Amino acid sequence: MYDLIIVGSGPAGSASALVASKMGLKTLVIERGSEPGAKNVSGAMVRVEDLRVFGAEPPLEREVRRVRLVLGKGEVEINVRPRDRLITTGRLKLDKWMASQAEQAGALVLNKTTALKVEGEKVVTDRGEVYGKSIILAEGANPLVSMDMGLRRDLTPEETVQTVKEVYSLNKDEVNKRLGLSSDLEGISVRYLFQDPVPGAGFLYTYKDSIAFGIGVHMRSLLRHKLRPQDVLEEVKRYLGIPELVKGFSLREYSAKIIPENGYPEWRPCSGNVYLVGDALGLVNPITFNGIGPAVISGALAGESVARDGCEGYERSLLRDPEISQIVKGRSLIRELVKEENLRFYVSSAIDVATSWTGGSISMSGIRENPWKLMKHALLLMEVTA
Ligand SMILES: Cc1cc2nc3c(=O)[nH]c(=O)nc-3n(C[C@H](O)[C@H](O)[C@H](O)COP(=O)(O)OP(=O)(O)OC[C@H]3O[C@@H](n4cnc5c(N)ncnc54)[C@H](O)[C@@H]3O)c2cc1C
């Protein structure tokens, strides 16, 4: 009998395992992949501070010093403050590093094992049964066990952002040259907002010898316009000149995944001895794609609560955490924003502003036509940032 069984060794599962093991709990982590991160091979951008529970320097691809916002034809560049250290990191390396930290703290990680269901203290896997006094479900964005247990329902198209991502690789020199980077360690992140063929957000990250480009569009828009996500990706890439940027690079990876636009607190974070963390609890920002930080934070809080004050303690600590509460407070704004007509309105307003910053002309027509909408959203924004 284990004190704690964790399903999934992504950032949320490993943070739970690390904290619980350090607090003396006999902990087992079950991972369906051949190794932690195997199902999540590409890279990501993270704030180093969000990973502080691991207490060491995470594996680094590049330090992101500048974030460029591209809105239509206009663009703005923001220098990242040194204290906000943003890095790009390889998911396979990051997930393996996090799991090894948990193992060093005493957790046992069992790969190539899929949890099928949980019944009380019993976890049924494809390799037999194991028993744990508490269970943390860190299954990610497709949480079949959590749904099977009725802890949360499936997402509706209105609550789902569909993402598609490609990773192109060549060599460090070409990545540096094409993105204007002065060293092999320097990175840049580009964020895009686009209107056509449907409104959405995109991102470009630089790794050592590769570049990732991806988009996120609302599932409801895809259904309404009868579009496939890959068609949107191709059109946006053409419009942004991505094929030119990655000419000569080889396509190393192509992946598609959903991001929940809804989540905690509408979904319960725990029930009795079972806890939900990370993407399984919907703790990811569907516009910024920031999910690793909240996964680590919620995982660490759940691990601590299992050892200390149980489900009630976990609910309380989630609400007290500033990062989690920002996601929760931001939901109402995001829900408003991702309505197609609103996103169109904001994207065009943002493009206007960016165009004026970069020397073009600005039209205030959209803003003049929608003063109430603007005021309502400004109030929601104040609530998020307050
Ligand atoms: C295209 C895209 C780009 C993104 N970019 C960023 C970014 O740059 N920065 C950022 O912070 N976030 C980013 N995110 C979000 C981020 O990937 C997630 O929020 C984060 O991975 C959540 O961590 P997690 O541990 O909750 O889940 P996951 O990382 O998904 O881990 C879940 C783990 O559970 C395992 N598992 C699932 N079911 C079972 C089962 N039944 N039995 C055993 N094991 C199981 C899986 O194999 C996996 O290892 C991005 C997301 C997408 C879709």
Ligand as a Chemical Component Dictionary entry (heavy atoms), coordinates in Angstrom:
data_LIG
# 
_chem_comp.id                   LIG 
_chem_comp.type                 NON-POLYMER 
_chem_comp.pdbx_formal_charge   0 
_chem_comp.three_letter_code    LIG 
# 
loop_
_chem_comp_atom.comp_id 
_chem_comp_atom.atom_id 
_chem_comp_atom.alt_atom_id 
_chem_comp_atom.type_symbol 
_chem_comp_atom.charge 
_chem_comp_atom.model_Cartn_x 
_chem_comp_atom.model_Cartn_y 
_chem_comp_atom.model_Cartn_z 
_chem_comp_atom.pdbx_ordinal 
LIG C1  C1  C 0 0.726  23.682 -28.519 1  
LIG C2  C2  C 0 0.943  23.936 -27.056 2  
LIG C3  C3  C 0 1.996  24.747 -26.659 3  
LIG C4  C4  C 0 2.206  25.002 -25.300 4  
LIG N1  N1  N 0 3.255  25.799 -24.947 5  
LIG C5  C5  C 0 3.456  26.053 -23.637 6  
LIG C6  C6  C 0 4.544  26.876 -23.227 7  
LIG O1  O1  O 0 5.327  27.347 -24.038 8  
LIG N2  N2  N 0 4.696  27.134 -21.908 9  
LIG C7  C7  C 0 3.838  26.612 -20.968 10 
LIG O2  O2  O 0 4.006  26.907 -19.762 11 
LIG N3  N3  N 0 2.820  25.796 -21.324 12 
LIG C8  C8  C 0 2.617  25.502 -22.629 13 
LIG N4  N4  N 0 1.570  24.692 -22.990 14 
LIG C9  C9  C 0 0.728  24.089 -21.939 15 
LIG C10 C10 C 0 1.485  22.930 -21.249 16 
LIG O3  O3  O 0 1.916  22.012 -22.233 17 
LIG C11 C11 C 0 0.568  22.203 -20.248 18 
LIG O4  O4  O 0 -0.173 23.149 -19.502 19 
LIG C12 C12 C 0 1.394  21.338 -19.275 20 
LIG O5  O5  O 0 2.094  20.346 -19.980 21 
LIG C13 C13 C 0 0.487  20.702 -18.226 22 
LIG O6  O6  O 0 1.218  19.804 -17.429 23 
LIG P1  P1  P 0 0.499  18.520 -16.777 24 
LIG O7  O7  O 0 1.519  17.854 -15.957 25 
LIG O8  O8  O 0 -0.775 18.931 -16.154 26 
LIG O9  O9  O 0 0.081  17.595 -18.032 27 
LIG P2  P2  P 0 0.996  16.914 -19.142 28 
LIG O10 O10 O 0 2.241  17.658 -19.356 29 
LIG O11 O11 O 0 0.102  16.687 -20.312 30 
LIG O12 O12 O 0 1.390  15.501 -18.502 31 
LIG C14 C14 C 0 0.450  14.474 -18.337 32 
LIG C15 C15 C 0 1.211  13.162 -18.240 33 
LIG O13 O13 O 0 0.289  12.143 -17.843 34 
LIG C16 C16 C 0 0.516  10.987 -18.633 35 
LIG N5  N5  N 0 -0.773 10.248 -18.639 36 
LIG C17 C17 C 0 -1.963 10.684 -19.114 37 
LIG N6  N6  N 0 -2.923 9.774  -18.895 38 
LIG C18 C18 C 0 -2.334 8.747  -18.242 39 
LIG C19 C19 C 0 -2.815 7.515  -17.735 40 
LIG N7  N7  N 0 -4.113 7.160  -17.842 41 
LIG N8  N8  N 0 -1.941 6.679  -17.128 42 
LIG C20 C20 C 0 -0.618 7.026  -17.018 43 
LIG N9  N9  N 0 -0.108 8.191  -17.475 44 
LIG C21 C21 C 0 -0.961 9.037  -18.075 45 
LIG C22 C22 C 0 0.943  11.538 -19.987 46 
LIG O14 O14 O 0 1.658  10.574 -20.729 47 
LIG C23 C23 C 0 1.813  12.728 -19.565 48 
LIG O15 O15 O 0 3.149  12.356 -19.347 49 
LIG C24 C24 C 0 1.337  24.422 -24.331 50 
LIG C25 C25 C 0 0.292  23.588 -24.741 51 
LIG C26 C26 C 0 0.094  23.347 -26.078 52 
LIG C27 C27 C 0 -1.053 22.448 -26.483 53 
# 
loop_
_chem_comp_bond.comp_id 
_chem_comp_bond.atom_id_1 
_chem_comp_bond.atom_id_2 
_chem_comp_bond.value_order 
_chem_comp_bond.pdbx_ordinal 
LIG C1  C2  SING 1  
LIG C2  C3  SING 2  
LIG C2  C26 DOUB 3  
LIG C3  C4  DOUB 4  
LIG C4  N1  SING 5  
LIG C4  C24 SING 6  
LIG N1  C5  DOUB 7  
LIG C5  C6  SING 8  
LIG C5  C8  SING 9  
LIG C6  O1  DOUB 10 
LIG C6  N2  SING 11 
LIG N2  C7  SING 12 
LIG C7  O2  DOUB 13 
LIG C7  N3  SING 14 
LIG N3  C8  DOUB 15 
LIG C8  N4  SING 16 
LIG N4  C9  SING 17 
LIG N4  C24 SING 18 
LIG C9  C10 SING 19 
LIG C10 O3  SING 20 
LIG C10 C11 SING 21 
LIG C11 O4  SING 22 
LIG C11 C12 SING 23 
LIG C12 O5  SING 24 
LIG C12 C13 SING 25 
LIG C13 O6  SING 26 
LIG O6  P1  SING 27 
LIG P1  O7  DOUB 28 
LIG P1  O8  SING 29 
LIG P1  O9  SING 30 
LIG O9  P2  SING 31 
LIG P2  O10 DOUB 32 
LIG P2  O11 SING 33 
LIG P2  O12 SING 34 
LIG O12 C14 SING 35 
LIG C14 C15 SING 36 
LIG C15 O13 SING 37 
LIG C15 C23 SING 38 
LIG O13 C16 SING 39 
LIG C16 N5  SING 40 
LIG C16 C22 SING 41 
LIG N5  C17 SING 42 
LIG N5  C21 SING 43 
LIG C17 N6  DOUB 44 
LIG N6  C18 SING 45 
LIG C18 C19 SING 46 
LIG C18 C21 DOUB 47 
LIG C19 N7  SING 48 
LIG C19 N8  DOUB 49 
LIG N8  C20 SING 50 
LIG C20 N9  DOUB 51 
LIG N9  C21 SING 52 
LIG C22 O14 SING 53 
LIG C22 C23 SING 54 
LIG C23 O15 SING 55 
LIG C24 C25 DOUB 56 
LIG C25 C26 SING 57 
LIG C26 C27 SING 58 
# 
